[in-house]
Amino acid sequence: MTYTATLTSKGQITIPAKIIKAKNLKKGQKLIFNIEDNKVFIETPVDFINRLAGSVSIPNKLKNVPIDKAIELAKQIHFSSQK
């Protein structure tokens, strides 16, 4: 299906309700945007990780950790090694 949305003056769009329901999106949920061949793709972090499964190794300390917590821990590890 194809749906339309209007870009606001603040650069925001509203995701059509049928897409929200079909993808089971929740208020406050993070989304990932990719551009490939001049097309924009939107997916959840879980879908993104599942798509990459097997192609990227996950450090043991980040396995089975919720995505938001894993991102925060990865940032802490990265920036603490930059000092």
C-alpha positions, 0 to 999 in steps of 0.5 A, a space after each residue: 500500500 502507498 500512503 501520503 503524509 505532509 511535511 510540516 514547516 518544522 520538518 516533521 511528518 505524521 506516520 499514517 495510522 495504518 502503518 503504525 498499526 501494521 508495524 505495531 509502533 508505540 509512542 516514544 519508540 525509536 525509529 531508524 531511517 535509511 536512504 538507499 537509491 534515493 528511497 527512504 526506509 524506516 524500521 525499528 531498532 529490533 528490525 534493524 538488528 534482526 536484518 543485520 543478524 549474523 553480519 555484525 558480532 555483538 560484544 558479550 556485555 551487550 547481548 540480551 540487553 534492551 536496545 536503548 540500554 545497549 546504545 547507552 552502554 556502547 556510548 559509555 564504553 566508546 567515550 571512556 576509551 577516548 580519554 
